[in-house]
Amino acid sequence: MSRYAIYGAGSLGTVLGAYITKNGGKIDLINRNKAHVEALKKNGAKIMGTVELTVPVSALTPDEMTGKYDVILLMTKQLLNNEVVTFLKDYLADDGVIVTLQNGLPEPGIADIVGTKRTMGCVVEWGATLAEPGVCVLTSEPESLSFHMGKMDGITDKQFTEVKNLLELMCPVHEETNLIGARWSKLLINATFSGLGTVVGGVFGDVSENKAARKVAVRCMKECIDVGHAAGAVFAPVQGKNITALFYYKGAVKRAFATMLIPIAMKKHRNIEPSMLQDLKKGKLCEIDAINGIVCEWGRKCGVKTPINDKIVEIVKKCESGELQPKADNIRLFDELL
């Protein structure tokens, strides 16, 4: 019988594990946060927000892991990927796979450690926050939950189907023939709404529904699209919507139209709190380098200027150091770039 694990079962992983378990799957939720694991063991996973459910789950800390897993869903921050993936390699079956559900473009680095035949990528199209140990808030509407998963070189049909069936115990999984394009589309969303949400200290709606923030957001989107195109990516649709057709512009009229569309497009995800902001509130370093920083890095490689993303990285790093605080007034720091 196949063995499954979620490694890094924080907010997203706990919600996913609860759904999988509730719908008949068997999966271990693994997290280094001992208080969180103890709460899950004692009380089950309590999910609030757009749904209300409590599910008994199998939870453990990394030092309690034994044996080999056929599928490990990786949901930690990318900051420690080298260390984490090297650790997980010893717990991965010979024909097992690590499925990264992380932000950014993490697959190449993971494949360097465990091999391309044991690496898969999946894009998460929903959000959640950790309210307290054992308690998570699902911040996306239930009908808007989905995954986008692509088959990478060396992955067999059996492996792909097994992972797809596992994730479908929660919500629809869209088979993505253009995984890199899906990654770039998710990166665009995260760079814009998670990046700027962290800057202003709010949820996605505090970006999409604020006039000043939308002016910055639409320019951030354009930078991401320009960089992605220069890198050879073809942006994949997001929940059926062609984001480049909707939000890319060359003139002021289309930019105004794209700006107007932002709150409509983000309505079902307006309550998502950026994971980077959650980290800052806990005094942790966040993964800004794996989100907006990746856009900046590829911009430099491809000769595309990224002033908005550069400024987001600068502000968030100042928030990490304590020089700034995430707050609404930070949006004024972009005025000279508009």
Beta strands, then each sheet from edge to edge (+ up, - down):
strand 1: 4-7
strand 2: 28-30
strand 3: 45-49
strand 4: 53-55
strand 5: 58-60
strand 6: 69-74
strand 7: 92-100
strand 8: 119-124
strand 9: 128-132
strand 10: 135-138
strand 11: 147-150
strand 12: 173-175
sheet 1: 5+ 2+ 1+ 6+ 7+ 8+ 11- 12-
sheet 2: 4+ 3- 10- 9+
end
